[in-house]
């Protein structure tokens, strides 16, 4: 499942092509993805100008001049493929529709943007822009980890009564939004905290150390275009490459990069694999 860096990478790729542009024609090629599309989705999008392209947690928010916002979730395999408009200098073959192009946005300048999702775990919905934070997909989300409201005092307070392991607590989208399995593993390694430690047993200083580590890991991943393990690609079709920087994730049995003489372990927590160094993380 794409995490915050992958979604932010896609948003940044879409922004120069969609923001300020008119969606001249919209093709909706099936009735649903993970759940049915909103009523009259084509009519509510066609002819509308994109006023802003935002991200909330793992969702892309497309604000329209109709005072509605299109909410997009990429699911497990969803991606946005951009085919730019032809230019006078170069001849471009017209893009060929792909089998899993479920929604296609034709912009007024000729650019074609297709939402392609082989597994159909993605989703789209439309909601009034003024009420988007109250939408059922977003209304229980915690603060953005790169925003000012996510800080040491907040996280200390949020975790002090959490009886779950710190790994599970950080994956709780009500505590902090956008974090997923990959980046929590990497953050815990950088801070020397075992994923098995009970969240409420951590000192305030150790909890505080998570905040800059979370920001650093996410910002580095965004700069790398996210992590491509199976399905994630940027809007230009290129793979992200942060996976080459993993210190622990998916490295079971490999030597710790701190050169402590210990190999990386894997345990299963809440149905997900946690990777860590038992010597460096306590």
Protein Blocks (a to p, Z undefined) as FASTA:
>chain_A
ZZfklmmmmmmmmmmmmgopacfbacdfbfbffbccdehklmmmgopacfbdcdehjacc
dddfkopacdddebjmbccdddddddfkbccddddddfklmbccddfkopacddddfkop
accddddfklmmmpmklmmcccdfkbmklcfklmmmmmmmmcbdfklmmmpmklpghiaf
klmmmmmmmnopafkbcfklpcfklmmmmmmmmmmmmmmmmmnnpaafklpccfkopacf
klmmpfkgopghiacfklnopacddddeehiacdddfklpZZ
